[in-house]
Amino acid sequence: MLPERLKGIDAFVAAADSGSFTAAASRLKITNSAVGKAVARLEQRLGTRLFARTTRSLSLTDAGVAYYRTCAKILADLEDAEAILTAERLEPAGRLRIDVPVSYGRLHVLPHLLRFANEHPRLRPQISFSDHFVDLIAEEIDIVVRIGGPAVWQPSLGHRLLGFERVIFCASPEYLKRHGPVLSVADLKQRDCIVYKKAGGTATSWMFKETENDPGVRHVVDGRIAVGSGDAEVAAVAAGCGVAQLPTWLARHELESGTIVEILPEASTVGLPISVMWQRSKQELPKVSMVLEVLFRTLTTDSDQSRER
């Protein structure tokens, strides 16, 4: 009975992924007719329409969307099982879901993932960008890179601390020329501050240190300009709009080019931890273990505080 239930699923998922029977046939290396018949038999057996068809488009019905989620997971699980049990242990293959922070992911993670994907054409990475908490198990994500993290880790998750951000105050040379140098932390409060504000309206706090040995205290700053993107913060500083507290990884290019400069270096501080997390149940899969090795090697910071649990 089980083989009968599995018939047509690969054709259905391929058609849903590609948006056409023609593309699905090419991917599965069968004829258009074979794909159409497989889907038709599947719909007849289920007693419902999975696709809404027109002469120009192919889209999933509500029932099709629900069925697709289950079928895609079944096929992905089968790919994982086969990868473990066959001789493909040295070759990453199949779908791999990775979630990374928006700005950090674009600047520092994505280039390494794309290079790895080019080297391993059988891998099918799905890379999403978000700054909020994600549940790897519930959302079926294999690997997550995060800035910040929970105090207690779930036993089902592996994780490695790569290091910590270095956070600095900075401004553009133009702004400092127009308004004069910033001589103290107290002077910052009299300047045009650029802050990061989340969608809900909460501004990110700044860490203030009076001296190099001062551990610092966090305060929410009432900025003149509030933006909802780290990239926008850097752009506002570079445009001479004011001063900001930024992690060096975010402003590295602008700092190297001199577009913005560090101010009050004695007030620089350690920021949030940068970590990689993954599902322990999948860490033996080549596609997971090899990508993890890439991330460990390329994202480890200079703080030399990385460790695995």
N, C-alpha and C positions, 0 to 999 in steps of 0.2 A: 504493500500500500504506500509506503514512504517514497519509493522511486516515482510513482505516479504523481504524487503531490509536488515533487520537485520539477517535473517536466514543464518546460516553458518559462521557468523563472529567469533563467539567464537571458533569454530573448526579451522578456518583459523589462528587466532591469536595464539592459543595453539600450532598448528603445527609449525608456524614460530618461536615461542619462544623456543620450545624444539628441533626442527630440525628433527622431525620424526612424522609420524602418530601414531606409537605405543605409544610413550611417551605422545602425545596429548590425545590419548584415555584413557590412565591411569589417566591423570590429570582430564579429564572431566567425567571419570567413564562411558564411553560408549565403543563400540567395534571399532576396527581398521576400519572395513568396514563402520561403520557409519561416522567416521571422513572423510574417503576417499570420500564417496558419498556426504557429505555436501560440501566439498571443490570443487568437480567436478560440483555440481549444481551451486555453487557460480561462478565458472569460466565460465560456460555456460551462466549464466544470464548476466555476465559482458562482455562476448565476448572476453576474453583475458586469457592467461595463467598466473597464479599467482606463480606457483612453476615450477622449472626445476627439473625433477625427473630422477634419475638413480636407478640401483638396489642397490646402496650403499649409496646414499646421497639424500638429499632433500634441495634445496636452492631456495630462492626467485628470481624471475625475476625482472627486473627494474620496471615493472608495479606492481609487488607484493610488492616491497619495499615501493613504494609510497602509495599503498593502505593500507599496514600494519600500517604506521604511523598514518593514519586517524582512522583506526579501533581500534588500541591500545588505542588511546585517547578516543574514544567513550566508550569503555568498562571500562576504568579507571574512566571516568565521571559518568557512570552508577553505578559503585561500590561506588563512593563517595556519590551519591544521595541516594542510598539504605542505606548506613551506617548512614546518617543523619536521615532518615525517619523511621528506624526500631529501635528495642530495643538493637542494638549493640553499643550504645553510650559509653558503658564502656569498649568495647573491640576493640583495634586498629586492623584493617584488611585492606587488599588490598595493592596496590603499593604505595610506598612513595619514592620520588626522593630527595636525599640529596646531596649537594655538599660541600666539606670541603677543607681547604688548605692542600697541599701535606704533609708537615712535621708535622705541628700542628695537622692535622686531623689524621694522623697515630698514633701519640704519645698520644694524649689527647682526641680525639673525638671518634675514631673508637672503642676502648674498651667498652665505654658506650653504643654505638649503638648496638654492637654485643650482649652485655648482655641483652639489652632490646628486641632484636629480638628473643633471646632464650626463653625469658619469654612470648613472644606473637607469637606463631607459625603461626598465620593467617596473620601476617604482612609480606609484601614482599618488603623490602627496596632495593633500588638501590642507592648505594653510589659511587659517583665519586669524584676524587681528582684533584684540579686545583688551581692555584694561581692567575689567571686572573679574570677580571670582568665578571660576568655572569648576564644575563637578566632573572630573574625568570619567568616572564610571557612568553616571547618569547621561552625560552628553556624548559618550563613546569617543572620547579624545584619547589618543595614544600618548602624546608628549605635550607638555606645557612649559613654556618659559615665563617666569613671573618676576616682577620687581616687587618686593614685599612678600609676605607669606604668613601662614598660620603659625601659632605658637606650638600647636600639637598636630602631628602628621598622622593621617590614617594609616593603619598597618598595611592596607592594600596598595599603598603608593610608595614607590621609591623616590628619593629626592637627593639632589646634590647642591650644596651652597657653593656658588662660584666665587663669591666675594661681595664687596659692598660698593655702592656708588661713592664718588667723591663729589660733594656739593659745594659750589662756590658762588660768590656774588660777582656779577659782571655787568658791564655797560659798554656802549660803543664809544670810541675815541671822540666822535662828533658830539655826543651828549656831554661827556666830561669837559670838552672844550667850551661848550656853551654854558654849562652850569657849574664848572669848577670841580676839582677832585673831591672824592668821598674820603674823608679823613678818619672816620670812626663809625662803629656800628650805630651809635646814636644818630649820626648824620644821615643814615639810611632812611630814618623815619621822616625826614624832611624832604625827601626826594620823590620823584615820580616813580612809583613802584608798579611793576608788571607782574600779575599773579595768575596762577592757573586756577580756574574755577570749574568744578564739575557741573554736569548738566543739571543736577538738582539745586545748584546755587551755592554749594559749600566751597569756600576757598581753601586751597591747600596751605597749611601753615609753613612758616619759615623757621629755621633753626638759627638762633642768635647766640654768638659767643663773644664775650668781651675780650678775652685773652686766648692765647694758643692752648693753654691747659684747661680752660673753662669747658665743662662738658656740654654747655649750651642749654637753652630753654626754647621750646616751641611757642610761637605766637602766630595767630591769624593776622595777616596784614590786609589793611583796607587799601587795595591798589587803585591807582588812577585808571589803569587798563586791566581788564580781566579777560582771559581767553580760555577756551576749552580744549586746547591742543598744545603739546609741548613744542611742536614745530612752529606754531604761531607765536609762542613765547620768545623763541630764539629770533624769529623774524622781527618782532616788535623791538627787541633789544638792539638788533643790528640796524634798525631804521632810526635809532636815536630817540626812542619814545620814553626811555627810562632805564631803571635798574631792575634786575631780577636775580633770584637765587636758582641756579640751574645745575643739574648733574653734568659732569664733564663729558660723559658719553653723548649727551644730547647736543652739546655745543662744540664738539671736538673740531669739526671742520672750520667753523667761524673763529675759534680761538687760534687755530694754526695759521689761518689766513690774516689774522689781525682785524677782522671785521668787528669783533667784540674783544674786550680785554677783561682779565680778572681784576677785581678791586678788593681791597682788604684781604689779602691772602692769609693773614693770621686768623681770619674768621671762617676759613674753609672748614668743612666738617664731614664726618662719615654719614652717608645717607642710608637708604634702604638696602636690604640684601637682594642679590640677584640669584635666582635659583632655577633649576630644571627639575621637573617632576614627571613621572611616568607610571603607567600601570605595571605593577610587578608581574602580573599574570602574563604579560606580553613581552617582557624584557628579553626572553630568549629568541624571539623572532629576529631574523637578520635585519629586517627593515627598521626595527626599533633599536636594537643594540648598536648597529652601525651609525645611525643618525645620532644617538646619544653620544657615541665616541667623538663624532664631529663637533657636537655642541660643547662637550667638555674641553676639547682641545682648542677650539677657536674662541670661546666666550669667557674662558677663565680670566679673571681680572688680575691686576698687579698686586692686589692685597694679599695673595697667597694664603687665603683662608678657606679654600674649598675643602669640602668633605662630603662623603657619601654615607647614606644610611639605608 
